[in-house]
Amino acid sequence: MTDKPQLDHDSIRILKTRHDPQKKDETGKAPWDYSIYPDLTPMQHKAFQEIGATLYMIQMAEHAIKMAIQFILRETTDFTFDDLSGKDMSKNKRTLGQLLHEVRKTSQLHPQFDQILVGFLQKRNTFVHNMFTTAEHGLESKERIENLNTFLHDLQDDAWSVQNVFLGCLNHWLKANGIWEHLPESIRNSKHFAQLDRKSFEALVRKK
């Protein structure tokens, strides 16, 4: 039986020094100044920027869905966003159907919005769980980066539509229930609600 390697006190001190977030070397840089990583190409750098923008848009869309569930559906359902985005596809489908059924009681949605929402949830899960484990996406070649950017742009488009549709549904519900005028002016005049007045969104969501 081979004994496990032991670290002496000096070795432990060196390791702690290398990983101490407050410790800097003589140049004033933290030990993880990324100099040990390969330089990124311009295409790779741009891809990381798109990933960051996509993450932001996904979170904004999720927030809009969560608010719609919390306000519009609070008396008729008990599910959460996790019920829409979990790994149980049959449960996701049932929950999605229930959500859209309830939302359509207060808002008129474009017939293709169901497909947009399903596509958003599927792409969102790919983004979160296995975007870099597929054969198509990656950072190793120009072709894979181009495929990655195409995927990210499609997901951004879906996230943008999903966010504004559910904000529109929430807007309709708040006004129908006499709550809108009691909201702080900062919320009523926020850029997220203000953008709903653009005509392009009337094709996706209208007051019923």
Order of alpha helices (4+ residues) and beta strands (2+ residues): alpha-alpha-alpha-alpha-beta-alpha-alpha-alpha-alpha-beta
